[in-house]
Amino acid sequence: MTLAPEHRRVLPLADHKPGRSAMTCLYRCGNACAHPAPNESENEYFGDIVAGAVAARLSRRGLLRLSALGAGAVAAGGVLSGVGTELAAAATPAAPRTPKGALTFTPVAPNTADAVTIPSGYKSSVVIRWGEPVLPGAPAFDVKKQTAAAQAQQFGYNNDYVAVIPLDRHGERALLVVNHEYTNEELMFPGVKSVADTTAEHKKIAMAAHGLSVVELERVGDTGQYRPVKKGKRYNRRLTASSKFLLTGPAAGSDLLKTKADPTGTVVLGTLNNCAGGLTPWGTVLSGEENFNQYFVGGNGAPAAEQPALKRYGIDITAAVPSGNRRWDLVDERFDLSKHPHEANRFGWIVELDPFDKNSIPRKRTALGRFKHEGGGPTISNDGHAVVYLGDDERFDYIYKFVSDKKVRRGDTKHNMTLLDSGTLYVGKFSGDSPAAEIDGTGKLPADGAFDGTGTWIPLVRGNESLVEGFTVEQVLINTRLAADKVGATKMDRPEDIERNPVDGKVYVALTNNSNRGATGAAPADEANPRNSNRHGHILTISEKHNDAAAESFTWALPIVCGDPKDASTYFAGYDKTKVSPISCPDNVAFDKAGNLWISTDGNALGSNDGLFATPVSGSEAGHVKQFLTVPKGAETCGPFITPDQKSVFIAVQHPGELEGATLDTPKSVWPDGQYARPAVVVTWRPKGDQRIGS
C-alpha cells in the first residue's frame, strides 16, 4: 500500500592524504594537502588555554507526533532526530541469550580484494551503477558513446551520501537519494590519460555527472535486497552542475552573490562537490557542498579586495589556471573568477531538496553558513527548534551548529520549509581538562585516563544580527571561516560527518585525520586532537547541557582514537585492543536503534581497503570496533544507511580503482562488472528470516 503524501514517514534509517592515492587528491579536493592549510589564524590551542530512535513518526508533510519533542524523549530511550536513522531494534537470539542490539557478526579481515567483502551469512548486490537510466526514456549506458544529454538522465558519478526514504509502512517502496561528489575523467572516458586530454563534450558530461539523483526503489520479495523501479516516473530526478538552485536566507541577494548572469544574487546554476548530507524531520534531504574551490580558475585576476577571502577558502590566487584544473571555464566562463569574481561565493552551502516533488527547486540555505560542508546532521531541540550540526572538512577548521528561530510545526510543509532560513549560527570552542604538559602529541592518555573537557557554542549570527565585530550578517554567512577565525574557534582535525545518537543523545563527530598537526608552524596537539601527525583520525562526542540540542555549552570526550590496535597511540573506550578491528580515517557515521555506532572510512592509511565498521557505545562492549565489510581497490566507503527494519544496510562505493596510473583502458579495478570500474550503490542483507543487520 502506498501512503498519501500526508502520511508518509521519513524513517531513518605527491604529498597527499595518508592512504589516499594522488588521483584522489587531485580530483576529490584539488590537492588540498599539498598546499598550506587555508586557516592561518592564530586562534588559541588547548596547550594555551549526535537521529534515529525517533520518538515521533515522521512525515513528508511534517511530524505526526510533535508532542514527543523534549528531554523526555531521551529519558524514554530515544531522542527525536531527523538524521534518517529510525531503526527496528536488533533481534535477541533465543539461545544463548545476548544483549538486545548486540553486534554478533564475525568481523571481516582487512584485505585488498577487488570486491565488496561481507561477513559470513550475508548477501550483497549492486542497487544502481554510474550511467544506469534514472529518468524515463534515458538511454542505456554505453561507455564508448557517452553524451552530456544522456548523462543528465543517468545515474551520476562518484556516489557519496545515501538516504533511503520509505514510501509505505513496510518499506516495499522507497526513495533512494544520492549525492554525486566529483568525477575521475581518466576512469570515465576511453583514451583519456589526464584531465588535459578531455574535450568540450567530456567536460559537459562531467558537469552532468555531478549533483544528485533521486531513484524510486522496490524491495525484492521479502528480503533486504532492493532494486530500481523499472519505470520510476513520479519521483525520479537528476540534478547536475547546470540545474537551477535558489539562494535563500539572510545572505540571499547580497552584492557578494550577484553576477552578470544573476544580478539578483538569488539564482545559481548547479551544485558542486556534494559530499555527505542528512534527512530532516520534515522530510527533506540536506546535501553539503564541499571542495568547490577546485572548479575555478582566474583567482589571480579577481579583485584584490576579495582575494584574501578566496584564499581562505582554498582558491588559488597565484595562478591563472591551477595545476590539474578541470577547465570547465572553457565550456562555461562563469568558472573564471577573473570574469565572474562572485561565482565561487555561490557554492559551499547546505542544499535542501524535497525528494517528493521532482518539480521543486532546491534551496541553498545561507543561514547555515558557507564553508566546505561535509554534510548536515539535523535534529530537534527539546522545545521544538530545528538544529543542524555542521563540519568544515579542512585541516584545522571548525565544527558548527545552527538552531532555527522558528519551531517545527506538525503537518505544515510550507512553514517547515522556511525553518533553515533564520536562526543562530554557532561555532565550537573546546577546552581540555588536563594540564597541557600531559598532552604530548603521542596519543598517551592524560593522568585522568581520558581525553575530555568542556566547550561552548560561540554565536556568530542571530537572525539578522551579526555578533562578530567588523562583520555584517552577509559577511559572516558568506565568509564564515573568516568570522569563525575572529571569535577564536578551535582548530580541529578535519571534522566531517556529525550525527546525533538516537539512544544516548550525544553528538558524534568523525575527525578524519590531519597529518599536519604538530608540524613546523602548525597547531600542536591538544586534548581534542591529541596526536601530532594524525594519520588515522578519531571520534569525538559532544554531550550538550540538559541533553538539549539548542544548548550553548557542552562536555566532550574522545571514545575512539583510530589506527592499528597494536599502536600505543590508539584508544577504544578502554576495550581489549587485541579484539578490535584496525580502523583508519573515519568519515561518515550512523546509528541503529540500539544506538550502536556505524563508521565508514575514507583513505585507510593501514595498507588495506576502506570499509564499514560498527561498535557499541555503552556497556561492557563499548569500543569493540568490528569491521563489517570492505570495499574494492581504490574505493572509499560512503553512507552508510540502515533501513528502518534493520534488514538492509546501504553503502556507496565511491571511486573504485582510483589509483595511480589507472585509466578506463588500463583499469586497476574492474568492480563491479569485470570490465572497468564503476561507482555504485550497494545493499547488504541477511537472507534468513527476519535476522537483522549486525546480529
C-alpha positions in Angstrom: 0.0 0.0 0.0 1.4 3.4 -1.0 0.5 6.1 1.6 -0.9 9.5 0.7 1.7 12.3 1.0 0.4 13.5 4.3 1.0 10.0 5.9 4.5 9.4 4.6 7.3 8.8 7.1 10.9 9.8 6.9 12.3 6.8 8.7 15.9 6.6 9.3 17.3 4.5 9.0 52.8 13.7 -4.4 52.2 15.0 -0.8 48.8 13.7 -0.3 46.5 12.3 2.3 47.7 9.2 4.0 46.1 6.1 2.4 44.8 8.2 -0.4 46.1 8.0 -4.0 47.4 11.0 -5.8 44.5 10.7 -8.2 42.0 11.1 -5.3 43.9 14.1 -4.0 43.7 15.8 -7.4 40.0 15.2 -8.2 38.5 14.9 -4.7 39.9 18.1 -3.1 42.2 19.7 -5.6 45.4 18.5 -3.8 44.4 20.4 -0.6 47.0 18.5 1.4 49.8 19.6 -1.0 49.1 23.3 -0.1 49.3 25.1 3.2 46.1 24.9 5.2 43.9 27.9 4.4 43.4 28.6 8.1 46.3 30.9 9.0 44.6 32.4 12.1 46.3 32.4 15.4 43.4 31.0 17.4 44.4 29.6 20.8 45.0 25.9 21.2 44.4 23.8 24.2 48.0 24.0 25.2 47.3 27.7 25.7 44.2 27.8 27.4 24.8 13.4 17.6 18.9 10.8 14.5 17.1 8.0 15.0 15.0 6.0 17.6 12.7 8.8 16.7 10.1 9.3 19.4 7.7 10.5 16.7 6.8 9.1 13.3 7.8 11.5 10.7 6.0 12.6 7.6 6.8 14.2 4.3 4.3 16.8 5.4 5.7 17.1 8.9 5.8 15.4 12.3 2.9 13.2 13.3 3.7 13.4 16.9 5.3 16.7 17.7 4.4 16.2 21.3 7.3 13.8 21.6 9.7 16.6 21.5 11.8 17.3 24.5 14.0 15.8 27.1 11.5 13.1 27.9 12.3 11.5 24.5 15.8 10.8 25.6 14.8 9.7 29.1 12.5 7.2 27.5 15.4 5.7 25.5 15.3 7.8 22.3 15.9 11.3 21.1 13.8 12.9 18.4 16.1 13.4 15.4 15.8 13.8 11.7 19.1 12.3 10.6 17.2 9.5 9.0 18.1 6.6 11.2 15.0 5.3 13.0 15.7 1.6 13.0 14.0 -1.5 14.3 15.7 -3.0 17.4 18.1 -5.8 16.7 16.6 -9.3 17.4 17.6 -11.0 20.6 18.7 -14.6 19.9 16.8 -17.3 21.8 19.9 -19.1 22.9 22.5 -18.3 24.1 20.9 -15.1 25.3 22.8 -11.9 24.3 22.1 -8.3 25.0 19.5 -6.6 22.8 21.1 -4.9 19.9 24.4 -6.9 20.3 26.7 -6.9 17.3 27.4 -10.6 16.9 28.6 -10.8 13.3 32.1 -12.2 12.6 34.4 -9.4 11.6 35.8 -9.2 8.1 39.5 -9.3 7.9 41.4 -6.3 6.4 42.2 -7.1 2.8 43.0 -5.6 -0.6 40.4 -7.6 -2.7 38.8 -6.0 -5.7 35.3 -6.8 -4.3 32.8 -5.9 -1.6 33.7 -8.4 1.2 30.9 -9.1 3.7 30.5 -11.3 6.8 29.6 -14.9 6.6 25.8 -15.3 6.5 25.2 -12.1 4.5 24.4 -11.3 0.8 25.0 -8.1 -1.2 24.1 -6.8 -4.6 24.6 -3.6 -6.6 21.5 -1.4 -6.5 22.5 1.1 -9.2 25.7 2.0 -11.1 27.1 5.0 -12.7 25.4 5.6 -16.1 22.3 3.5 -15.5 19.0 5.2 -16.5 17.2 7.3 -13.9 14.8 9.4 -15.9 12.1 7.8 -18.1 13.4 7.4 -21.6 17.1 7.7 -20.6 19.3 5.7 -22.9 21.2 2.6 -21.8 24.8 3.3 -20.8 27.5 2.9 -23.4 30.9 3.9 -22.2 32.1 4.5 -25.8 29.1 6.7 -26.8 28.7 9.0 -23.8 27.0 12.4 -24.2 26.1 15.1 -21.8 22.4 14.9 -22.7 22.5 11.2 -21.8 24.4 11.6 -18.6 21.9 14.3 -17.4 19.3 11.5 -17.5 21.5 8.7 -16.0 22.9 8.0 -12.6 25.8 10.3 -11.8 29.4 9.5 -11.0 31.1 9.0 -7.6 28.1 8.5 -5.4 28.6 9.7 -1.8 25.7 10.4 0.6 22.9 7.8 0.6 19.4 8.2 2.0 16.6 5.6 1.7 13.2 7.0 2.4 10.3 4.6 2.7 7.2 5.3 0.6 4.9 2.9 2.5 4.6 1.4 6.0 6.6 -1.7 5.3 9.4 -0.3 3.1 8.2 -2.2 0.0 8.9 1.0 -2.0 11.4 3.7 -1.1 13.2 6.7 -2.5 17.0 6.5 -2.9 18.6 9.9 -2.7 22.3 10.1 -3.6 25.0 12.8 -3.9 27.4 12.7 -6.9 30.5 14.4 -5.5 33.1 14.6 -8.3 34.4 12.9 -11.5 37.5 11.0 -12.4 38.0 11.8 -16.1 40.7 9.1 -16.7 38.4 6.4 -15.4 35.3 7.6 -17.3 36.4 8.2 -20.9 38.3 5.9 -23.4 41.6 7.4 -24.5 41.8 9.9 -21.7 45.0 9.8 -19.6 44.6 13.1 -17.7 42.1 16.0 -17.5 44.2 17.8 -20.1 43.0 15.2 -22.7 39.3 16.0 -22.2 37.3 17.5 -25.0 34.5 20.1 -24.6 31.9 17.3 -24.6 33.9 15.4 -21.9 33.7 18.5 -19.7 30.0 18.8 -20.3 29.5 15.1 -19.4 31.5 15.6 -16.2 29.3 18.6 -15.3 26.2 16.4 -15.9 27.7 13.6 -13.8 27.8 15.9 -10.7 24.9 16.7 -8.5 22.2 14.4 -7.1 19.9 11.5 -8.1 16.5 10.6 -6.8 15.6 7.0 -7.7 12.5 5.0 -6.7 13.3 1.5 -5.4 11.3 -1.6 -4.7 12.1 -4.5 -2.3 12.9 -7.8 -3.9 10.4 -10.3 -2.4 10.6 -10.5 1.4 14.4 -9.9 1.5 16.5 -7.0 2.4 17.5 -6.6 -1.3 16.3 -3.5 -3.3 16.3 -2.6 -7.0 15.2 0.4 -9.0 11.6 0.5 -10.2 11.7 0.0 -13.9 9.5 3.0 -14.7 10.1 5.5 -12.0 8.3 8.4 -13.4 6.8 10.0 -10.3 9.9 10.8 -8.3 13.0 10.0 -10.3 15.2 13.1 -10.8 18.6 14.2 -11.8 20.2 17.4 -10.6 23.5 18.5 -12.2 26.1 21.3 -12.2 23.7 23.2 -14.6 20.4 22.7 -12.8 18.6 25.7 -11.2 19.0 26.3 -7.4 17.8 29.2 -5.3 19.8 31.1 -2.6 17.6 31.8 0.4 18.1 33.3 3.9 19.8 36.4 5.2 22.7 36.5 2.7 20.5 36.0 -0.4 20.7 39.0 -2.7 24.0 40.2 -1.3 26.3 42.0 -3.6 28.8 39.3 -2.9 26.5 36.8 -4.5 25.5 38.8 -7.6 26.9 38.0 -11.1 26.3 39.3 -14.6 24.0 36.3 -15.3 22.2 36.7 -11.9 22.0 40.4 -10.9 19.6 39.4 -8.1 22.1 37.2 -6.3 19.4 34.6 -5.7 19.6 32.1 -8.6 22.5 29.6 -9.0 23.2 27.1 -11.7 24.3 23.8 -10.2 25.7 22.3 -7.1 29.3 21.1 -6.8 31.3 18.5 -4.9 28.3 17.3 -2.8 29.6 15.1 0.0 27.5 13.9 2.9 24.1 15.1 4.0 21.1 14.3 6.2 17.4 13.7 6.4 15.3 16.4 8.1 12.3 15.7 10.4 10.0 17.4 7.9 11.0 15.0 5.1 13.6 16.9 3.0 17.2 16.0 2.3 20.2 18.1 3.1 23.3 18.0 0.9 26.7 19.6 1.7 28.8 21.3 -0.9 32.4 20.6 0.0 35.5 21.1 -2.1 34.0 23.7 -4.5 37.2 25.7 -4.7 38.9 23.3 -7.2 36.5 24.1 -10.0 37.5 27.7 -10.6 40.3 29.4 -12.5 41.3 33.1 -12.6 41.6 33.7 -8.9 44.7 35.8 -9.5 42.5 38.1 -11.6 39.8 38.6 -9.1 39.5 42.0 -7.3 42.4 42.4 -4.9 40.0 43.2 -2.0 38.3 39.8 -2.4 41.4 37.7 -2.8 42.0 37.1 0.9 38.6 35.5 1.3 39.1 33.4 -1.8 42.5 32.2 -0.4 40.8 31.3 3.0 38.5 29.0 1.0 41.4 27.3 -0.8 41.1 29.1 -4.1 44.4 29.6 -5.8 45.1 33.4 -6.2 48.6 33.0 -7.6 48.0 31.2 -10.9 45.5 31.9 -13.7 45.0 28.1 -14.1 45.8 25.9 -11.1 47.5 22.6 -11.9 45.1 19.8 -12.8 42.1 22.1 -13.0 39.1 20.6 -15.0 38.9 23.7 -17.1 35.1 24.0 -17.1 35.7 27.6 -17.8 36.3 26.6 -21.4 32.7 25.5 -21.8 31.1 27.8 -19.2 33.0 31.1 -18.5 31.3 31.6 -15.1 34.1 29.3 -13.7 36.6 32.0 -14.5 36.8 34.3 -11.4 38.7 37.0 -13.4 35.5 37.5 -15.3 32.9 36.5 -12.7 34.6 37.0 -9.3 31.5 36.2 -7.2 30.6 32.9 -8.8 32.6 30.9 -6.2 30.6 32.6 -3.4 27.5 30.8 -4.7 29.0 27.4 -3.7 29.9 26.0 -0.3 26.4 25.9 1.1 23.9 23.4 2.5 21.4 22.5 -0.2 17.8 21.4 0.9 16.0 19.2 -1.6 12.4 18.0 -1.5 12.7 14.4 -2.9 8.9 14.0 -3.1 8.4 16.9 -5.6 10.5 16.5 -8.7 9.4 19.9 -9.9 10.6 21.7 -6.8 13.7 24.0 -6.9 16.3 23.0 -4.3 17.4 25.8 -1.9 20.9 26.8 -0.8 20.3 27.8 2.8 22.7 30.8 3.5 21.7 30.9 7.2 23.8 27.8 7.8 27.0 29.5 6.6 29.4 28.9 3.8 32.4 26.6 4.1 33.4 23.1 2.9 30.4 21.3 4.2 30.9 17.5 4.6 27.2 17.3 5.4 24.4 18.4 7.8 23.1 16.4 10.7 19.6 17.6 11.6 17.7 17.0 14.9 15.2 18.9 17.0 15.8 20.7 20.3 13.9 20.0 23.5 11.5 22.8 22.8 11.0 22.1 19.1 13.5 24.1 17.2 15.3 22.6 14.2 19.1 22.1 14.8 21.7 21.1 12.2 25.3 20.1 13.1 27.9 21.0 10.5 31.6 20.1 9.9 34.1 22.1 7.8 36.2 19.4 6.2 39.6 21.0 6.1 42.7 20.7 8.2 42.5 23.0 11.2 38.9 24.1 10.5 35.8 24.1 12.7 32.7 22.5 14.0 29.4 24.5 13.7 25.8 24.3 14.8 22.6 26.0 13.5 19.5 26.5 15.7 16.4 27.8 13.9 14.4 30.8 15.1 11.1 29.1 14.3 9.8 25.8 15.7 8.8 22.7 13.7 5.0 22.5 13.1 3.3 19.2 12.6 1.9 18.8 9.1 2.8 22.4 8.0 5.1 21.9 5.0 5.0 25.5 3.9 6.2 26.6 7.4 8.7 23.9 7.8 10.4 24.7 4.5 11.3 28.1 6.0 13.0 26.7 9.2 16.5 26.9 7.8 16.3 30.5 6.6 16.6 32.2 10.0 18.3 31.3 13.2 21.5 31.3 15.2 24.8 30.0 13.7 27.4 28.9 16.2 31.0 27.7 16.0 32.5 25.4 18.6 35.2 26.2 21.1 36.7 23.2 23.0 38.8 23.2 26.2 40.6 20.3 27.7 40.5 19.4 31.4 44.1 18.1 31.7 47.3 20.0 32.1 48.9 21.0 28.8 52.1 19.1 29.7 50.1 15.8 29.7 49.1 16.3 26.1 52.4 15.5 24.4 51.3 14.6 20.9 51.9 10.9 21.2 48.3 9.9 22.0 49.2 8.9 25.5 46.2 9.3 27.8 46.5 12.1 30.5 46.5 11.2 34.1 42.7 11.3 34.5 42.5 8.5 31.9 40.5 10.2 29.2 40.8 12.9 26.5 37.8 15.1 27.5 36.8 18.5 28.6 34.2 21.2 28.2 33.1 23.5 25.4 30.8 26.4 24.3 29.0 27.3 21.1 30.0 30.8 20.1 27.2 32.6 18.3 28.2 34.3 15.0 24.8 35.4 13.8 21.3 35.6 15.4 18.6 36.1 12.8 19.6 39.3 11.1 22.1 40.4 13.7 25.8 39.9 13.3 27.7 39.0 16.6 31.1 39.3 15.1 32.7 42.7 15.3 33.5 44.2 12.0 31.3 41.8 10.0 27.9 42.3 8.6 25.4 39.4 8.6 26.1 38.8 4.9 29.9 38.8 5.5 29.6 36.3 8.4 27.5 33.9 6.3 29.4 34.2 3.0 32.8 34.2 4.6 32.0 32.1 7.6 35.6 30.9 8.0 36.9 34.4 8.5 34.2 35.2 11.1 35.0 32.0 13.0 38.7 32.8 12.9 38.0 36.1 14.6 36.0 34.7 17.5 38.7 32.1 18.4 37.0 28.9 17.4 39.0 25.7 18.0 41.0 24.2 15.1 40.1 20.6 14.5 41.5 17.6 12.6 39.1 17.7 9.5 35.6 17.5 11.0 33.5 15.5 8.6 30.1 13.8 9.3 28.3 14.8 12.6 25.3 13.0 13.8 23.2 12.7 17.0 22.9 9.2 18.6 19.2 8.1 18.8 19.7 6.4 22.2 22.1 8.5 24.3 21.5 11.9 22.7 25.2 12.5 22.3 26.6 14.1 19.1 29.2 12.0 17.4 31.8 13.7 15.2 34.1 11.9 12.7 37.5 13.7 12.6 39.2 12.0 9.7 42.9 12.9 10.1 45.4 15.7 9.9 49.0 14.7 9.1 50.0 18.4 9.6 49.0 18.5 13.3 52.2 19.5 15.2 54.2 20.2 12.0 56.5 23.3 12.0 54.4 26.4 12.1 51.2 24.4 12.5 48.9 23.9 15.6 50.3 21.4 18.1 48.4 18.5 19.6 45.7 19.5 22.1 43.3 17.4 24.1 40.6 17.2 21.4 43.2 16.5 18.7 45.8 14.6 20.8 48.2 13.2 18.2 50.7 15.0 16.1 50.9 13.8 12.5 47.4 12.4 13.0 47.2 9.9 10.1 44.2 7.9 11.3 41.7 10.3 12.9 39.4 9.9 15.9 35.8 10.0 17.0 34.6 12.9 19.3 31.4 13.0 21.3 29.6 16.1 22.4 27.1 15.9 25.4 25.1 19.1 25.4 23.7 20.7 28.6 20.4 19.1 29.6 20.8 16.8 26.6 19.3 19.7 24.6 20.5 20.3 21.1 19.8 24.1 21.5 22.2 24.4 24.5 25.2 26.7 24.3 27.5 24.7 26.5 28.6 21.0 26.5 31.1 18.5 27.6 33.1 16.4 25.2 35.2 13.2 25.0 37.2 11.0 22.6 35.9 7.4 22.9 37.9 6.2 19.9 41.3 7.2 18.7 41.7 5.3 15.4 44.6 3.2 14.0 46.2 -0.2 14.4 45.1 -1.5 17.8 48.8 -2.6 18.3 49.8 1.1 18.2 50.0 2.5 21.7 48.5 5.8 20.5 45.1 4.2 19.8 42.3 4.0 22.2 39.0 2.1 22.0 37.0 3.2 25.1 39.2 1.1 27.2 38.2 -2.2 25.4 40.7 -5.0 25.0 42.6 -3.9 21.9 43.6 -7.4 20.9 39.9 -8.0 19.9 39.5 -4.7 18.0 39.5 -4.4 14.2 42.1 -1.9 12.8 40.3 1.3 11.6 41.7 4.3 9.9 40.2 7.6 8.7 36.6 7.7 9.9 34.4 9.7 7.5 30.7 9.1 8.0 28.7 7.8 11.0 25.3 6.4 11.5 23.4 4.5 14.3 21.0 1.6 14.6 18.1 1.7 17.0 20.2 0.1 19.7 22.5 3.1 19.5 25.4 1.2 18.0 27.8 3.4 16.1 28.5 2.5 12.5 31.5 4.2 10.8 32.6 4.3 7.2 36.2 5.1 6.3 37.9 7.2 3.6 41.7 6.8 3.0 42.7 3.9 5.1 46.3 4.5 6.0 46.9 1.0 7.2 47.5 -0.6 3.8 44.1 -2.3 3.4 40.9 -1.3 1.7 38.4 1.1 3.3 35.3 -0.3 5.0 32.3 -0.1 7.2 32.7 -0.7 11.0 30.4 -1.0 14.0 30.7 -0.7 17.7 28.5 -0.4 20.8 28.9 2.9 22.6 27.9 1.8 26.1 28.2 -1.3 28.4 30.9 -3.9 28.5 31.2 -4.0 24.7 31.8 -0.2 24.2 34.8 0.3 22.0 34.6 -3.2 20.5 35.1 -2.0 16.9 34.4 -4.7 14.3 34.8 -4.5 10.6 31.5 -5.3 8.8 32.6 -5.0 5.2 35.4 -3.8 2.9 35.1 -2.1 -0.5 37.1 -2.7 -3.7 40.6 -1.5 -4.6 41.0 2.3 -4.6 37.4 2.9 -3.3 36.0 4.8 -0.4 33.1 3.7 1.7 30.3 6.3 1.7 27.0 6.3 3.5 26.1 4.1 5.4 22.3 3.9 5.7 20.5 1.2 7.7 16.8 0.7 6.8 14.1 1.1 9.4 13.5 -2.6 9.7 17.3 -3.1 10.0 17.2 -5.8 7.3 19.4 -3.8 4.9 22.4 -1.6 5.0 23.2 0.6 2.0 26.7 2.0 1.2 28.0 3.9 -1.7 31.2 2.5 -3.3 32.9 5.7 -4.4 35.9 6.0 -6.9 36.8 2.3 -7.2 40.1 1.9 -9.0 41.2 5.4 -8.2 44.9 4.5 -8.1 48.0 6.0 -9.7 48.3 5.1 -13.4 44.8 3.8 -13.8 42.7 4.7 -16.8 39.4 3.4 -18.3 41.5 1.5 -20.8 44.0 0.1 -18.2 42.0 -0.1 -15.0 43.3 -1.1 -11.6 39.8 -2.2 -10.5 37.2 -3.9 -12.6 34.5 -3.9 -10.0 31.6 -4.5 -10.2 31.2 -6.0 -13.7 34.7 -7.2 -14.6 35.4 -4.7 -17.4 36.3 -1.3 -15.8 35.4 0.3 -12.5 32.0 2.0 -12.0 30.9 3.7 -8.8 27.8 2.2 -7.5 25.4 1.9 -4.5 25.4 -1.5 -2.8 22.9 -3.1 -0.4 23.8 -5.9 2.1 21.3 -8.0 3.9 20.8 -11.3 5.8 19.0 -13.9 3.7 17.4 -15.9 6.5 14.1 -14.9 8.1 13.9 -11.6 9.9 17.6 -11.6 11.1 18.9 -8.0 11.5 22.0 -6.4 10.2 24.7 -6.6 12.7 23.2 -9.5 14.7 
